Amino acid sequence: MSQEVSYNWTFYLLGATFILLGIALLLVPLIARSGSLSGIRVPWIILYTYNKGGFYFATSPILILISLVSFVVLALRR
């Protein structure tokens, strides 16, 4: 029973972390567009942006890696 409770707590904490990171990644382009981050260089592993013809695409490679690792760990635990 305690193992199931621990698993649920970990799952909820992981979900909350992903939600907070997602909100942060949604806010970064808005802050960058306003000019507040004009002098700051963000490492590509944290934030990768692509711009072509007015189309902006931003993603976080480290968030993708964390998601893949957590998916593999959760799949192997079953």
N, C-alpha and C positions, 0 to 999 in steps of 0.2 A: 504494500500500500504506500509506504513512504517513497519508494522508487517512482511510483506513478505521480505522486505529488511533486517530486523534484523535477520530473520530466515536464509536467505542465507548467511549472514556474519558469523553467528554462525556455520553453517554447514561447510563453508570453513575453518574457524579457527580450528575446530575440525579435519578436514581432514589433514590440515598442521601439527597439533600436532602429529597425528598418523604417518604421514610420517617421521617426525623428530625422533620420538621414535623408529620407525622401523629401520631407518638408524643407530641410536645409538646402537640398539640391534644387528645389523649386524657387527658393528665394535668392540663390546666388545670381542667376541671370538678371533678376530685377535690380539687385543691388549693383551689379556690374554695369548695367545699362545707365544707371543714374550717375556713374562716374566716381562713386565712393571707393572703388577698388582699383583705380587707375594705376597706382604705383606698385601694386602687390602682384607678385608672380606666384601662382599656385602650381605645385608640382603636378605633372601629367598623371601620375598614379592616383591622385586625389580627385582631380577634375580635368577631363579631356573635353575640349570644345572643338567643333568643326563649323566653319562658316563658308558658305559658297552661295553667292548671288542673293544675299539677304536671308538665307535659310540658316538658322543656328541650331546645332545639335550639341547637347552637353550630356555627358555621362561620367560615371565614376568607375574606373577600372577596379579599384580596390573594393568597392561595394559589390561589383559583379563577382569578384573572386570570393569575397566573404559569403555571398549568397550561394555560390556553387559548393564551397566547402561545407557550409551548414546543411545544404541539401544532401550531399553525399553522406555526411555523418548521420543525419536523421534517417536516411534510407538504409544505412548499414546497421543501425540500432534495432530495426524492426525484425 
